[in-house]
Amino acid sequence: MNQTGPIPTVSIYGIPFSKLTMKETVEVLRQAVLAKQPHQVITANPIMVMAALENPAMMKVMQSAEMIVPDGTGVVWAANYCGEPVAERVPGFELLHELLRVGENYRWGVYLLGSTPEVIQETAVRLQEQYPAIRIVGYRDGYFGPAEDEQVVASIREAAPDLLFVARGADTQEPWIHKYKDSLQVPVTMGVGGSFDVISGKTKRAPKLFQKLRLEWFYRLLREPSRAGRMLALPKFAVKVMRDKENVTKVR
């Protein structure tokens, strides 16, 4: 696929979700890297949609991203329920790996930012082993405050990666990327949530059965009951979509 025009999207409460398949998504981002065009990729789920509806600043961040992929099963369901289906779910964890597979053909440089010092170091080691033709041009943990932002940005810019994966807190990850996207000048920057924890072996991804049944969120809840409060956004999102069915995709 040669995606030269606008990415086809469906608006869910004003947030433009990509309708592309995983394969098409990877191709668009491959072209972005080759063209050296900064792209912020957001892998969004219903929790993020609900957060954006309650926080205008977060809504602005999401609406200004170059690509938002439907990471959450609830988003795929909502688009289909409202008659504007997306091609498929595009999980951020799998998108990360697909980009690295393609990147091996070009010896792309990769920078990893976020999580704890131990997790980020082990993630770098494991990804380099799994994708030997990739260049891990730098990594650092996510324990830094606003006063250190400029220093972090400068070190990333000096490393000149093709891909930047960021794993920070849910409330800071996307706004941080949005704020420094132009300064970073990285072709593809993507928030990856807890992916480094899984890659490093700190936590396990949901078993295949849970993935197949689209119940990864439930598996995480079983393992981390403390997420229960945040997970309440899921049924709230479903109820809101059913109530607003005629207008969900009309908001711009």
Secondary structure, DSSP 4 states (H G I P E B T S, - for coil): ----SPPPEEEETTEEEE---HHHHHHHHHHHHHHT--EEEEEE-HHHHHHHHH-HHHHHHHHTSSEEEE-SHHHHHHHHHTT---SS---HHHHHHHHHHHHHTTT-EEEEEES-HHHHHHHHHHHHHH-TTSEEEEEE-S---GGGHHHHHHHHHHH--SEEEEE--TTTHHHHHHHHHHHH--SEEEE-TTHHHHHHTSS-PPPHHHHHTT-HHHHHHHH-GGGHHHHTHHHHHHHHHHHTTTTTTT--
